[in-house]
């Protein structure tokens, strides 16, 4: 379990790495899909831009209304819309907004006490059950961002593998 300060630093560092990697990528790599059912780098970026603020809002909402349900499923409209609209967006649009998400994470998490994050609340997703709000911080912010950084690096590797010249 991380402290708020550690969580903020972790997500900020991960987002900085994601932005630094993405801003150097050519458009064909950003939009490359390793498989039909896999996201492009741009889709991942758009997902993070939507998902991280969503989870911050969920934390704030449950802190304000202790014991209320939190979470969403994979078919949540905002989640699906962010990915569906990715192809109509550009890095010049998405990357500054990810930078703003980084600030939002710092402002939000530093305004919530460690005590408040120990509140137990039931998830809408039965897989999670009842968890402390710290679970959202650890898994749906920190771990989630890190998982998508690894996915971006994997996409780049797969693009390079599929476009390398045969010798």
C-alpha positions, 0 to 999 in steps of 0.5 A: 500500500502506497502513501498518497505522496508515493502514489502521486509520484508514481503516476506522475512519473509514469505519465511523464514517461508515457508523454516523453515516449509518445511525443517522439513517435511518428503518426504511423506508430501512434495509430498502429494496432498490433491486432484487431482486438488490441489498442493503438498507442493513441487509443491507450492515451485517450483511454488514460486521459478519460480513465484516470480522472474518472477514478479520481472522481470516484474516490472523491464521490465516495469520500463525500458519500461514505459506503456508496458504490464505486466503479464501472464495467468494461462497457462504460459509455465514457470508457468506450467513447474515449477509445472510439474517438481516438482516431479523430484526435492527434497527439497535439490534442491528447498529450497536453491533456494528459499533462493536465491529468498529471496535475489533477492527480496531484491536486486530488490525491493530496487533498484526500487524507490517508484516513479517508482512503481507508474507508471501505466501499462496495464496488459495482464490479463483483470481482472487486467486492468491498475494498478500501478506497486505497485500492482504487489508488493502488490498482486503478491509478498507479498500477493501471498507468504502469500497465498502459506504459508497458502496453505502449512499449509493447506496441512500439516493439511490435510495430518495429518487429512487423516493419523491420526489413528482411535481410 
